[in-house]
Amino acid sequence: MGKAFLLGGGICLLGQIILQIAAGVFGLKAEDAALWCSLLLVLLSVILTSCNVYGILANWGGAGALVPITGFANSVVSPALEAKTEGMVLGVGAKIFTIAGPVILYGTLASFVAGIMYWIISLF
């Protein structure tokens, strides 16, 4: 549990450092700084996954590697790397969302249902 706390906290600390640098040094607005933070954390996760470092960190820190933005990027890139020998279309294209696909699908479905419910309630 301590390792998970250190790894997850380290990822969050890195995100906070990126936010502070983007806002303080580069003078970005809060929304723009948050955008750059997200982009850089996803990029870092993709690079570390591609270099087989993210898996080592995940083995060490366990659930700490599941910080939503970096964990999601890792879950998209991992199957793509495994399937690249099968070609770009039938390998990477077909298997890139094997892990993350259900999350995207059910998230989209849930937001659609919530939107319909909100629309029905707003009619009254």
C-alpha positions in Angstrom: 0.0 0.0 0.0 2.9 2.3 0.7 4.4 1.7 -2.7 1.0 2.4 -4.4 0.8 5.6 -2.4 4.3 6.7 -3.5 3.8 5.9 -7.1 0.3 7.4 -7.4 1.4 10.4 -5.4 4.5 10.8 -7.5 2.4 10.9 -10.7 0.1 13.4 -9.1 3.0 15.5 -7.9 4.5 15.5 -11.4 1.1 16.7 -12.7 1.1 19.5 -10.1 4.6 20.5 -11.0 3.6 20.7 -14.7 0.6 22.8 -13.8 2.7 25.2 -11.7 5.4 25.5 -14.4 2.8 26.0 -17.2 0.9 28.7 -15.2 3.9 30.4 -13.5 6.7 30.2 -16.0 4.7 30.2 -19.2 1.8 32.4 -17.9 -0.9 30.1 -19.2 -4.5 30.4 -17.9 -5.6 27.6 -15.6 -7.6 25.8 -18.3 -4.7 25.9 -20.7 -2.2 24.7 -18.1 -4.5 21.8 -17.2 -4.7 20.9 -20.9 -0.9 20.9 -21.2 -0.6 18.9 -18.0 -3.0 16.2 -19.4 -1.2 16.1 -22.7 2.2 15.8 -21.1 1.2 13.1 -18.7 -0.4 11.0 -21.5 2.7 11.5 -23.6 5.0 10.5 -20.8 2.8 7.4 -20.1 2.9 6.4 -23.8 6.7 6.8 -23.9 7.2 4.8 -20.7 4.9 2.1 -21.9 6.8 1.9 -25.2 10.1 1.6 -23.4 8.7 -1.2 -21.1 9.3 1.1 -18.0 5.6 1.7 -17.1 5.1 -2.1 -16.6 8.1 -2.1 -14.2 6.7 0.8 -12.3 3.2 -0.9 -12.2 4.8 -4.1 -10.8 6.5 -2.1 -8.1 3.7 0.3 -7.2 0.7 -1.8 -8.0 -2.6 0.2 -7.9 -0.6 3.4 -7.8 0.0 3.1 -11.5 -3.8 3.3 -12.1 -3.9 7.0 -11.8 -6.7 7.7 -14.3 -4.9 9.6 -17.0 -1.7 7.7 -17.1 -3.3 4.3 -16.5 -5.8 4.8 -19.3 -3.0 5.8 -21.7 -1.1 2.7 -20.7 -4.2 0.5 -21.3 -4.5 1.9 -24.8 -0.9 1.6 -25.8 -0.1 -1.8 -24.3 -2.3 -3.9 -26.6 -1.2 -1.8 -29.6 2.4 -2.7 -28.9 1.6 -6.3 -28.5 -0.3 -6.4 -31.8 2.1 -4.4 -34.0 3.6 -7.6 -35.5 0.2 -8.4 -37.0 0.1 -5.2 -39.1 -1.2 -1.7 -38.7 -4.9 -2.4 -39.6 -5.6 -5.9 -38.4 -3.1 -5.7 -35.5 -2.8 -2.3 -34.0 -6.1 -0.9 -35.4 -8.2 -3.9 -34.4 -6.7 -4.4 -30.9 -5.7 -0.9 -29.7 -9.0 -0.6 -27.7 -9.3 -4.2 -26.3 -8.8 -3.0 -22.8 -9.9 0.6 -23.0 -12.7 0.0 -25.5 -15.3 -1.2 -22.9 -14.6 1.8 -20.8 -15.1 4.2 -23.7 -18.2 2.3 -24.8 -20.0 2.1 -21.5 -18.9 5.7 -20.6 -20.5 6.9 -23.8 -23.6 4.8 -23.3 -24.0 6.0 -19.7 -23.7 9.7 -20.7 -26.3 9.2 -23.5 -28.7 7.6 -21.0 -28.0 10.4 -18.5 -28.6 13.0 -21.2 -31.9 11.4 -22.2 -33.0 11.3 -18.5 -32.0 15.0 -18.1 -33.9 16.0 -21.2 -37.0 14.1 -20.0 -36.8 15.8 -16.5 -36.3 19.2 -18.0 -39.6 18.8 -19.9 -41.5 19.1 -16.7 
